[in-house]
Amino acid sequence: MNNLKRFTVCKLAGHDWAKVAYPPSPDGEASGTFLRCKRCQKENHEAGTSARGGGGMIA
């Protein structure tokens, strides 16, 4: 399927999101997830989860 067809399907029908895990950190801890569309591969890093525990940014 070509990119134009995938992008058009997502514009008309909406994205088909899948939750994807970030690679583990060098010390082996989980680092959260993000969403990626199964059709057009667009990524949404705002809607996923972030890792818990030390080493993160303090908000």
C-alpha positions in Angstrom: 0.0 0.0 0.0 1.5 3.4 -0.9 1.9 6.3 1.5 -0.8 8.5 -0.2 -3.4 5.8 0.2 -2.4 5.1 3.9 -2.5 8.9 4.8 -5.9 9.3 3.1 -7.4 6.3 4.9 -6.2 7.8 8.2 -7.6 11.3 7.4 -11.1 9.8 6.5 -11.3 6.9 9.0 -9.0 8.0 11.8 -5.7 6.5 13.0 -5.5 2.9 14.1 -3.3 3.4 17.2 -1.0 0.7 18.7 0.9 1.2 22.0 4.7 0.8 21.4 7.3 0.6 24.2 10.4 2.7 24.1 13.7 0.7 24.2 14.8 -0.1 27.8 17.3 2.2 29.4 21.0 1.1 29.6 20.4 -0.2 33.2 17.4 -2.4 31.9 14.6 -0.3 33.3 11.4 0.3 31.3 11.2 3.7 29.8 7.5 4.2 28.9 5.3 3.9 25.8 4.1 6.0 22.9 1.3 5.5 20.2 2.0 4.6 16.6 -0.6 4.3 13.8 -0.7 0.8 12.3 -1.6 2.2 8.9 0.6 5.3 8.3 3.2 5.0 11.0 2.5 8.4 12.5 3.8 8.6 16.1 2.2 10.4 19.1 4.7 10.8 21.9 2.4 13.0 24.0 -0.4 10.4 24.6 1.8 7.5 25.8 3.1 6.8 29.3 6.3 7.9 30.8 8.6 5.8 33.0 8.3 6.0 36.8 11.2 6.2 39.1 14.5 8.1 39.5 16.4 9.9 36.7 13.4 11.7 35.1 12.7 15.3 34.8 11.0 17.0 37.7 7.9 19.0 36.7 
